[in-house]
Amino acid sequence: MGEFYTTEGGNIGLLKSASGWRGRWSIIAPGNFAGRPFADLLFYGPQAGTGEFYTTDGHGNITLLASHTNWRASWSIILAARFSGGTLDDVLFYDPGAGTGESYTTDGHGTITLLASHTNWRTTWSQIVAGNFSGGTFPDLLFYDPSAGTVEVYATDGHGSLALVNSFITRKTWSLVVPCNITGSPFPDLLLYDRTVGQIEFHAADGHGGFNLLNIVNNVGTTWSTIQPIAVGELRFYDGAAGVGEFQTTDDRGNMTVLQRYANWRTSWTLIRPGSFS
């Protein structure tokens, strides 16, 4: 089952509920794949090696744009960003077992074309996020390896090539690395969540691939399964085990305030994705 909700000021309202969705989607990546005013979705099912692109219409309805079979069954991370500089989002795939990354352009009709293939990537990246961390023309990629406590920031060039901008050592126990916007800077801030100690750190990007600590927030809980940005200075937290959701606001220094708390959310949501669906 899938459900679309609207959000405003910490309040949520059901937009549309849809049954009959495949039960084995492991990744749902929102993006602009069709050039329409509302967010599109890329669904990936590793068991069948299937990828499907869907458009949304602003009312919670989704329509199949294109279906792909024979995709690699070992992609663990899929993210969308405009790596080629076009008007539509491109897609980056990462296979940790093979140490491979591949980026593809999209054409507005659900067709993808290989932009670049990368081999010999580290097999221990647990998180890859996109954002303008270095001030370049194209989105950068931030990689996090918990086994080594390493973060690496790479610039992209519009043709699929990557160039290392910065590498540094950090904590090995970050559970979530979340780009967000709390300072209003043109560069994305970073929220780092350590589930083992219930701690969050906010860092501001300096536009050169580096980050400056803004704030450390303690006692935030150790059971959040997802933390996602909703708007400037607004974050959504979800605890799948307890069925708890929280909307929190932040100031430009990373101080957080609970805006709204929900204690009766479904405990079986496995994927929650923000997007312009209404």
N, C-alpha and C positions, 0 to 999 in steps of 0.2 A: 504494500500500500504506500502511496505517496500523498502528502498533503501540502498545499501551498497556503501560507499565512501572510497577511499584511502586518507591518509593525509601525508603531508611531508612539514615541515618548514612552517606550517600555510596555505599551499595550499591544497585544496581538489579536488578530481576528482571522478566522478561517476564511480563506478565499475559495478553495476548491479541494475536495477530497477525491482521489482517484484510486480505484482498486484494479487488480489484475496486473500490476507491475511485476516484472520478473523479480524473483526473490534472491537472485545471486549477483546483483550488481555490487561490485566492490568499490567502485569509484564513480562519483558523479561530479563532473567539472563544469561549472558555469562559465560562459564566455559569450562573445559576440561572434557567432559563426555564420549568421545569415544576413547581417546588416539591418536588422529590424530594431524598433525602439525598446523591445523587451529582451531580457536575458534568454539566451539559448542554453541547452544542456547537452553535454556529452556523457553518455552512460557507457561503462566498461565492465564486461563480465569475463573474468579470466578463465572460468571453467570451459566456456565455449569459444574463447578467443573472439568475442563479439564486441563491437563498438557501434553505438547508435547515436546519431545527432537528432535532437528535437528542438523545435521552436516553441515559444510560448506566446500567448496572445493578450496578456494583461488581465485575464479573468481566471487564470488557473488552469486553462486548457493547454495541452501540449500536442504537437503534431510531428510525426516522424518526418525528418528531412532526408536522412540517408542511413542505411544499415551496412555495416562492414563485418565480414567474417574472416577467419584465418589470421586474425591479429595474434601477435605474440601473447602467450598466456602468462608471462612473467613480468609484465609491467607492474610496478608497485606505486609509482607516482606519476600522475598526469596533471599538467597544469596548462592554463591558457594565458597568453600574453602576446603582444604585437612585436614579435621578435624580428619580423621582416619589414616592419615599418608601413604595412598596408593599413587599410581601413578595417580589416577583420582580424580577429585573434588567430594566432598560430597556436600549435599544440606541441608541448614538450613531453616526451615519454622517457621514463628511467627504469631500467632493468638491473637491479642490484646483483643478481646472480651472474650475469654476464659482464657487469661493469660497462654497460652500454647506455648511451643517451641518444635519442633521435628527436629532431624537431621537424615539424610538417607545417606547411601553409594550408589554409582552407580557402575555398572559392565562393562561399555563399550558398552552396547547394549540398554541402556535406561531403564533398570530395576533398581528399587530402593528398598533398604532394610532398615528397621528401625534400626538405631544405638542407639538412646536414645530419650526418651520422657520426657519433663520437664513440670510440672504443677506449679501453684502458682507463675508464673512469673508476674511481674508488668504489668498492662494492659495499661500503659501510655508511654511505649517506642515508640518514633516516628521514631527513626533511630537505626539500628544495622549495624555495619561495621566490617569487619574482617581484621586482620593484625598481624604482629609479634611485638606486643607492649611490651612484657615482656621478650623477648629473649629465650623463650622456644622452644621445638622441634616442637610443633603444633601451628596452628594459634590461636590467641586470638580473643575475641569478645569485641567490645566497644559498650555499650548501652547508648543512650541519652534520658532522660525524660524531655521535656520542661516544663511540669506542675510543676515540683519540681526543675528544673535547675540542675539535677543530671546526672553525668557521672559515669558509672561503667565499669571497665575492668575485664574480666574473662579470665583465661587460660583454654585451653582444653587439654585433656589427651590422645587423640587417641581412646577413647572408648565412647565418647559422654558426659562425665562428665565435669562439670564446677567448677572452684575454683576462688573465688574473689581475685583479685590482688590489686585493688585500687578503691576507691570511692571518688569523690569530687564534690563540688558544683560549678556550673558555671552559665553563663547567661541563662535566660529562653527563649531568642528570637533567638537562632540560627536556621536558616532556613535549612541549609545544613551542614552536617558533612562529610568531604571528605578526606579519606586517600590519600596521594600523596607522591612524593619523590622530594624534592627540595634541601635537604642538602647533598644527597649522602650517608646518614647513612644507615646501615643495617636495621634500624628500621623505620617504616613509619612515615612521618610527618603528621600533621593534618591541613587542611584548614577549618576554621569555618566561615560561611557567615551569617551575620545578615541582612536580607532583610529590616527590619524596619528602619534601619539607614544607609544602604548602606556601611557596613563595613566588612572587612575581617581580621581575625587574623590567623597567621601561628604559629603552635606550633611544636616543635621537641620532639619526644618520647625519653625517657631516658633509655629504655630497661628494666625498672622495673615497667611498668604500669603508670608512671608519664609523665608529659609533661612540657616543658619549652617554654615560650613565645619567639618567634623569631621576630615578626613584627606585627604591626597594620597598615592596609591600609584603608584609608578613601576615601569617594567619589567614590566608585566603582559602584554605581548604585543600585537601589532598585527593579529591575525587572528581575533579572536573575532567570530563572526557573531551570536550571541545570548548574553545574560546574563539570567537569570531568578531571582527569589526562590523558594525552595522552602519555607522555614520561617523562623522568627525567627533571624537570624544565619547563615543558610545560603543559598548561591547556587550556581547551576549555570551553567557556561560551556560553550559549544559552538563549535568551530572546524570549519565544514563543509568547508573545503578540505582539511584534514589528517585529518578523521575523529577528532578529539580531543575528549573531554569531561572536564571537571573539576568536582568538587564542592568548594567552599571554604567555610570558616566564617569569621565575622568576630566581633571583640569589639565592645563598645559604642562604641569610638572609631574603628572602620573599619579596624583592622589585620586582614589576611587570612592564613589558613593553609589550605594544600591538604589536604583531607580524603581525597579519592580521585581518581585520575587514570585515564582510559581512553584507550588509544591506537588502538583498533580499531573505533570507531564508524563507522557507515555515513556516507559522504561526501555522500550524496544527499538527506539530510533537508532539506526546505525550510521546514517549519513544525514547531516544538516548542512545546507548550503545557502548562503545569502545571495541575493540577486534582485534585479529590478523586474519582478514578476507581475506587478500591478500597475 
